[in-house]
Amino acid sequence: MPDNNAAQPRATSTGVTEARNPATREIDRVPTLALVQAINAEDATVAAAVAAEAVSIAHAIDAIAERLRAGGRLIYSGAGTSGRLGALDAYECPATFNAPPDQVIACIAGGSFDRVAGSDAAEDDAAAGADDLARLAVGPLDAVVGIAASGRTPYVLGALAYARAQGALTVGLACNRATPLTHVVDLSIAPVVGPEVISGSTRLKAGTAQKMVLNLLSTGTMIRLGKTYGNLMVDVQPTNAKLRQRATAIVQELADLDEAAATAALEDAGGEVKTAIVAARAGLAPEDARDRLAAHSGNLRATLDALP
């Protein structure tokens, strides 16, 4: 009989993300095409691991949106690749959703997006994680997402313990189960992607899973906050030619205008897509359209549904 245990990767004390992947033990000896196919085959398993956490992710989105709706912030805390992925997600929210610059924030161990001297050692400093959140005056309205593939990074654990003590919502994102992270958070998300192609290189499958979850958390939260109309990016900031074209096309579609009229409406509204749409649909001046939107917390669908 085959030895089923022999085919299973053995997790180390740091979890399955550090285990050795039996499918790629000889990856340095295979032809390049086989190398690419092996890595791609491992990547193909990530979406299923994220899908298995759908319920937890949905709970986190609703809880985060509730706090942001009340004026709180979404704060990411991470080290290394995890920290940089959080920073990337935070950086993209203002341009994509016109989120205030301080609404989605990232804290990285070592304090820099770049790989600088000392940044690796900084992840071992739990006090630094807490200090970074103390400088942000984290409180009960905030939501803090700690990102750590292993689920045991001291910097992240320190940040989450501090955030929880301040009454903030705490969410843990790891790629191992039953880790120290699960004991310091209100909600846990753990897409288990298994051992990496290169043992311990969690910028690979674990990083991809984290990026997918962060996409879901920020995008889902912004949808719940009314930052889209259907799947249209109605809070986009038209800061370059591509985004101006996108904004104009959205105004055209939702206000039923030709391109010239949509361009003029957008200019009159100061580049505010939702204001331009409400003004055109209701025959209002931009300032009156803004008042209508404000009465519905900036939600375009609710504003349009309330029009005569």
Buried (B, 14 or more C-beta within 10 A) or exposed (E): EEEEEEEEBEBBEBBBBBBBBEBBEEBEEEEEEEBEEBBEEBBEEBBEBBEEBEEBBEBBBEBBBBBBBEEBBBBBBBBBBBBBBBBBBBBBBBBBBBBEEEBBBBBBBBEBBEEEEEBEEBBEBBEBBBBBBBEBEBEEBBBBBBBBBBBBBBBBBBBBBBBBEBEBBBBBBBBBEEBBBBEBBBBBBBBBBBBBBBBBBBBBBBBBBBBBBBBBBBBBBBBBBBBBBEEBBBBBBBEEEEBBEBBBEBBBBBBEBEEEBBBBBBEBBEBBBBBBBBBBBBEBEBEBBBEBBEEBEBBBEBBBEEEE
